[in-house]
Amino acid sequence: MQNEQIISTEKEKSFVQSYRHREWNDVPDEKWNDWKWQLSNRLNSFEEISEIINLTPTEANALNQNSLFRVDITPYFLSLVDKDDFNCPIRRQVLPTEKEMYDFSGMNEDSLSEDEYSPVNGIVHRYPDRVLMLVTTQCASYCRYCTRSRLVGDSSKNYNSTDFDNQIEYISNNPQIRDVLLSGGDPLLLPIKRLESILMRLREIPHVEIIRLGTRTPVFNPNIITQEFCDMVEKYHPFWLNIHVNHPKEITPELQQACDKLSKAGIPLGNQTVLLKGINDTVEIQRKLCTELVKMRVRPYYLYQCDLVKGAGHFRTPISKGIEIMEGLRGHISGYAIPTFVIDAPYGGGKIPLAPNYVLSQSPNKVVLRNYEGFITVYTDSDQEPDQEITSGNRKGKDISIMDLIQGNEKFIMPQNFRNSKRED
């Protein structure tokens, strides 16, 4: 079996964009840039994909299995793949391998217990004031780590008009619901008139304040963001949209143009990233990803620990890796560019944020904190009685402990090589 080690640091640094493979050079631009053509010409079989990509034995074997999660890849997204590099970060997200057949500890088909929190088909009501509204099981392409692989890609499990009626009725009858997130599958795979019908009906519910939509279609098929779509959703503000970019290589001129159209329609954009082993699990890649997102007016929102879903065990990283990445983001890039690292807890526990420990100690009146450089200081609470005057911090010739800060004997602990220069966050 071919080497599956992660790509070299030198190659990671380049983030070189692939271009349209020569197999599609004869496709006229008007077809290539037509989102309907992209969907109609998705590749899903060993025979089709092997003509474009030099497959490894593990990929070839997986593509010839009938029991694995659905494969469909738009020509546009496949054109970003390095056809000779097994470790290409685009390739590994959409091409199956034999590793999807392996069970792992904690694996669960419905890892988030969404079915348990589903009062009607397609509604997941896990949080008090918001619901997840699943409107389709179809996607433009299929991510190999998909949380809903038990449903997604299966047309027999798709939602129909009766389901939509029941979903809308449930939301209407629960006035505590103020926020509705459309998901699936991918809502942008719905016909635009059907999607608008859903948005219109939600806007008629007085207590629904915010409508959100989660999509990865702009990454797989960016030309689906048409002016018609932007004009349509602009009528239903406040409307928010989250895309799903996992690696800087996915940020192409086409995606930038799509996001620009959405921003000009007044749609706030966020991004959700899944932390994937060997794909985006380095500080360098995440810094590049986050700063590139902000440049195209997309706010990094969540960095997800990979779920315990069947077939995704080989993508999972230790939680410590996510903490390490967050440690490498804070203070090194703008706060606007830093997502929240979360675990979507098994058994319906919801999203739990995780971060490096910046609180070192606490007393009733003081908190000892450190910054990203290791500078340690004490923060006095507002109800603190005035201490005796302290004339210095980090007194020469004295070892300072955390207790010195708590007791008011010192103000801070400064690392030996700390440079007190201006920093912005």
C-alpha positions in Angstrom: 0.0 0.0 0.0 1.3 3.4 -0.9 2.8 5.7 1.7 0.1 7.7 3.5 2.3 10.0 5.6 1.2 13.7 5.6 2.6 16.0 3.1 5.9 17.7 3.7 6.2 21.0 5.4 7.6 22.5 2.3 4.6 21.4 0.3 2.2 22.7 3.1 3.8 26.1 2.9 3.2 26.5 -0.8 -0.6 26.0 -0.9 -0.3 25.9 -4.6 -3.7 25.9 -6.4 -4.4 23.1 -8.9 -6.0 24.1 -12.2 -8.5 22.4 -14.4 -7.2 19.0 -15.3 -6.4 18.5 -19.0 -9.3 15.9 -19.2 -11.7 18.9 -19.0 -9.8 21.3 -21.3 -12.3 20.7 -24.1 -15.2 21.7 -21.9 -16.3 25.2 -22.9 -16.2 27.9 -20.2 -19.9 28.5 -20.4 -20.5 24.8 -19.4 -17.6 24.7 -16.8 -19.0 27.8 -15.1 -22.6 26.5 -15.1 -23.4 25.2 -11.7 -26.1 22.9 -13.2 -23.5 21.3 -15.5 -21.2 20.8 -12.5 -23.9 18.9 -10.7 -24.9 16.9 -13.8 -21.4 15.8 -14.4 -20.3 14.7 -10.9 -18.0 11.8 -10.7 -18.7 8.8 -8.5 -17.3 5.6 -9.9 -13.9 4.0 -9.9 -14.0 4.1 -13.7 -14.7 7.8 -13.9 -12.4 8.9 -11.1 -9.5 6.7 -12.2 -9.4 8.6 -15.5 -8.6 11.8 -13.7 -6.8 10.7 -10.5 -4.0 8.2 -10.1 -5.7 6.1 -7.4 -3.9 4.2 -4.7 -4.9 0.6 -4.0 -6.8 1.6 -0.9 -8.8 4.2 -2.8 -9.5 1.9 -5.6 -10.8 -0.8 -3.3 -13.0 1.6 -1.4 -14.5 3.0 -4.6 -15.5 -0.5 -5.6 -17.3 -1.2 -2.3 -21.1 -0.8 -2.3 -21.5 -0.5 1.4 -19.6 2.8 2.0 -20.9 6.3 2.2 -21.9 7.8 -1.1 -19.3 9.3 -3.4 -20.1 12.3 -5.7 -17.5 14.9 -6.6 -18.0 17.9 -8.8 -15.5 18.4 -11.7 -14.6 21.8 -10.2 -13.7 20.4 -6.8 -11.9 17.4 -8.3 -9.8 19.8 -10.5 -8.3 21.1 -7.2 -6.9 17.7 -6.4 -3.3 16.8 -6.9 -3.8 13.7 -8.9 -0.5 12.1 -7.9 -0.4 13.0 -4.2 -2.4 10.7 -1.9 -2.0 13.2 0.9 -3.5 16.1 -1.1 -5.9 17.8 1.4 -8.7 18.1 -1.1 -8.4 14.5 -2.3 -8.6 13.0 1.2 -11.8 14.9 2.0 -13.9 13.4 -0.8 -12.2 10.1 -1.9 -12.9 7.1 0.2 -10.2 4.7 1.5 -10.3 1.3 3.2 -10.0 3.0 6.5 -13.7 3.9 6.4 -14.4 0.2 6.9 -12.7 0.1 10.4 -14.6 0.5 13.6 -13.1 2.6 16.4 -13.7 3.2 20.1 -16.7 5.5 20.7 -18.1 5.1 17.2 -21.8 5.9 16.9 -23.9 6.1 13.7 -26.0 9.0 15.2 -23.1 10.3 17.3 -24.9 13.5 18.4 -28.2 11.7 19.2 -30.1 14.0 16.8 -32.8 11.4 16.3 -33.5 11.5 20.1 -34.1 15.3 19.9 -36.3 15.2 16.8 -39.9 15.9 17.7 -40.9 15.8 14.0 -39.1 14.5 11.0 -36.3 16.9 10.1 -36.4 19.1 13.2 -33.6 18.8 15.8 -34.5 20.8 18.9 -31.4 20.5 21.2 -31.2 24.1 22.5 -34.0 26.1 24.1 -34.3 29.0 21.7 -33.2 27.5 18.3 -33.8 24.5 16.1 -32.0 22.7 13.3 -34.3 22.3 10.3 -33.1 19.6 7.9 -34.5 20.3 4.4 -32.7 17.8 2.2 -30.4 14.8 2.3 -28.6 15.7 -0.9 -25.2 17.5 -1.2 -23.1 18.8 -4.1 -20.3 16.5 -3.0 -19.9 14.2 0.0 -17.4 14.7 2.8 -16.0 11.5 4.1 -16.3 12.6 7.7 -20.0 13.6 7.4 -21.8 13.7 10.7 -25.1 12.7 9.1 -23.8 10.0 6.8 -26.7 7.8 8.2 -29.1 10.1 6.2 -27.1 12.2 3.8 -26.8 11.0 0.2 -29.8 8.7 0.6 -32.6 10.0 -1.7 -35.1 7.6 -0.1 -34.7 9.5 3.2 -35.3 13.0 1.6 -37.8 15.4 3.0 -41.1 16.2 1.3 -43.8 18.9 1.4 -45.6 17.1 4.3 -42.3 17.1 6.3 -41.9 20.9 5.6 -45.5 21.5 6.7 -44.9 19.6 10.0 -41.6 21.4 10.6 -43.1 24.8 10.1 -46.0 23.9 12.3 -43.7 22.8 15.1 -41.7 26.0 14.9 -44.9 28.1 14.8 -46.3 26.3 17.9 -43.1 26.8 20.0 -42.7 30.6 20.7 -39.4 30.1 22.5 -37.8 29.4 19.1 -36.2 32.6 17.8 -33.4 31.1 15.6 -33.8 28.5 12.8 -30.8 26.9 11.1 -31.4 25.3 7.7 -29.2 22.4 7.0 -29.3 18.9 5.6 -27.7 17.7 3.4 -27.2 21.1 1.8 -30.1 23.5 1.5 -28.6 25.1 -1.7 -29.4 21.8 -3.5 -33.1 22.7 -3.2 -34.7 24.4 -6.2 -34.6 28.1 -5.5 -38.4 28.4 -5.5 -38.7 25.7 -2.8 -36.0 27.3 -0.7 -37.7 30.7 -1.0 -41.0 29.1 0.0 -39.4 27.8 3.2 -37.8 31.2 4.0 -41.1 33.0 3.3 -43.0 30.8 5.7 -40.4 31.1 8.4 -40.5 34.9 8.1 -44.3 34.8 8.6 -43.7 33.4 12.1 -43.6 36.4 14.5 -41.1 34.8 17.0 -38.6 33.7 14.5 -35.9 36.5 14.6 -33.0 34.9 12.8 -32.7 32.5 9.9 -29.4 30.8 9.2 -28.2 28.5 6.5 -25.3 26.1 6.6 -23.8 25.1 3.2 -20.7 23.7 1.6 -22.0 24.0 -1.9 -20.1 27.3 -2.5 -16.9 25.3 -1.9 -17.8 22.4 -4.1 -19.7 24.4 -6.8 -19.2 28.2 -6.3 -21.1 29.3 -9.4 -24.3 28.3 -7.6 -24.2 31.6 -5.9 -26.0 33.6 -8.6 -27.4 37.1 -8.5 -30.8 35.5 -8.5 -30.0 33.7 -5.3 -28.6 36.8 -3.6 -31.6 38.9 -4.6 -33.9 36.2 -3.2 -32.4 35.8 0.2 -31.9 39.6 0.6 -35.7 39.8 1.0 -35.6 37.7 4.2 -33.1 39.5 6.4 -31.8 39.0 9.0 -30.4 36.0 7.2 -27.0 34.6 8.0 -24.9 32.0 6.1 -22.1 29.7 7.2 -19.9 28.0 4.6 -17.5 25.1 5.3 -13.9 25.6 4.3 -11.3 23.2 5.7 -8.1 24.1 3.9 -6.6 27.2 2.2 -6.4 25.3 -1.0 -10.2 25.4 -1.2 -10.1 29.2 -1.3 -10.1 29.9 -5.0 -11.0 33.0 -7.1 -14.3 31.4 -7.7 -15.1 31.0 -4.0 -13.9 34.5 -3.4 -16.3 35.8 -6.0 -19.2 33.9 -4.6 -18.5 35.2 -1.1 -18.2 38.7 -2.5 -21.7 38.4 -4.0 -23.1 37.2 -0.7 -21.5 40.0 1.3 -22.8 42.6 -1.2 -26.3 41.3 -0.6 -25.8 42.1 3.1 -25.5 38.5 4.2 -23.1 38.0 7.2 -20.8 35.1 6.5 -19.2 32.6 8.9 -17.1 29.5 8.4 -17.1 26.2 10.1 -14.0 24.0 9.9 -13.6 20.3 11.0 -10.2 19.5 12.4 -9.0 16.6 10.3 -5.8 14.5 10.9 -3.2 15.0 8.2 -5.3 17.6 6.4 -5.5 20.8 8.5 -4.2 19.8 11.9 -1.2 22.2 12.1 -1.0 25.8 13.4 0.4 27.0 10.1 -2.5 25.7 8.0 -5.1 27.0 10.4 -3.5 30.5 10.6 -3.4 30.6 6.8 -7.0 29.4 6.5 -8.3 31.8 9.1 -6.6 34.9 7.7 -7.6 34.1 4.1 -11.2 33.7 5.2 -11.2 37.1 6.9 -9.7 38.7 3.7 -12.9 37.6 1.9 -15.1 38.8 4.7 -15.9 35.4 6.2 -15.6 35.2 9.9 -14.1 32.0 11.3 -16.9 30.7 13.6 -16.2 27.1 14.8 -13.3 24.7 14.6 -15.0 21.3 15.3 -13.4 18.3 16.8 -14.2 15.5 14.4 -17.3 13.6 15.4 -17.4 10.0 16.5 -19.3 9.1 13.4 -18.9 5.8 11.5 -16.2 5.8 8.9 -14.4 8.9 10.3 -12.0 7.3 12.8 -8.9 8.0 10.7 -9.7 11.7 10.6 -9.8 12.2 14.3 -7.1 14.0 16.2 -6.4 14.1 19.9 -8.2 17.0 21.7 -4.8 18.2 22.7 -4.1 19.0 19.0 -7.0 21.4 18.9 -5.9 23.1 22.0 -2.4 23.4 20.6 -3.8 25.0 17.5 -5.8 27.5 19.5 -2.7 28.3 21.5 -1.0 29.0 18.2 -3.7 31.3 16.9 -4.5 33.5 20.0 -2.2 36.6 19.9 -0.6 35.6 16.6 -3.5 36.6 14.4 -6.4 39.1 14.8 -9.2 38.1 17.2 -11.6 38.4 14.3 -9.8 35.5 12.7 -9.9 33.1 15.6 -12.7 30.5 15.7 -14.1 28.8 18.8 -12.8 25.2 19.2 -15.7 23.0 20.1 -16.6 19.4 20.7 -20.2 18.6 19.7 -20.7 16.3 22.6 -21.9 12.7 22.1 -25.4 11.7 23.2 -26.9 15.2 22.6 -24.6 17.2 24.9 -24.3 20.1 22.5 -21.3 22.2 21.6 -18.8 22.5 24.4 -16.1 25.2 23.8 -12.5 24.3 24.6 -9.5 26.7 25.0 -6.0 26.8 26.4 -6.0 27.5 30.1 -5.3 31.2 30.6 -6.5 31.3 34.2 -3.8 30.0 36.4 -5.3 30.6 39.9 -8.1 32.3 41.6 -9.0 33.7 45.0 -12.2 35.5 46.1 -10.7 38.9 45.0 -8.0 38.1 42.4 -7.4 36.1 39.3 -4.0 35.1 38.0 -3.8 35.1 34.2 -1.3 34.4 31.5 -1.1 35.7 28.0 -0.1 33.9 24.8 3.6 34.8 25.4 3.7 33.4 28.9 3.4 36.8 30.6 1.6 36.2 33.9 -0.3 38.9 35.7 -2.9 39.4 38.4 -6.3 41.0 37.8 -8.1 42.6 40.8 -11.8 42.2 40.9 -13.9 45.4 41.2 -15.0 44.7 44.8 -11.4 44.3 46.0 -10.4 46.4 49.0 -7.4 48.6 48.2 -4.1 46.8 48.8 -1.0 48.4 50.1 0.9 50.2 47.4 3.1 48.0 45.3 6.1 49.8 43.8 7.3 47.1 41.5 6.6 43.8 39.8 9.0 41.0 39.3 11.5 42.3 41.9 15.1 41.7 41.0 16.7 38.8 42.8 13.5 37.3 44.0 11.7 34.2 42.7 8.1 35.0 42.3 5.3 32.5 42.8 1.6 32.5 41.8 0.9 33.0 45.5 2.8 36.3 45.5 0.3 37.6 42.9 -2.7 36.4 44.9 -1.4 38.0 48.1 -0.6 41.3 46.4 3.2 41.1 46.8 3.7 41.3 43.1 1.9 42.5 40.0 3.1 40.1 37.3 5.6 37.5 36.3 7.6 38.3 33.2 9.3 35.7 31.1 13.0 36.2 30.6 12.8 37.1 26.9 9.5 38.9 27.1 9.4 42.0 24.9 7.0 44.7 26.0 6.1 45.9 22.6 2.7 47.0 21.4 0.4 44.2 20.4 -3.0 44.1 19.0 -5.7 41.4 19.2 
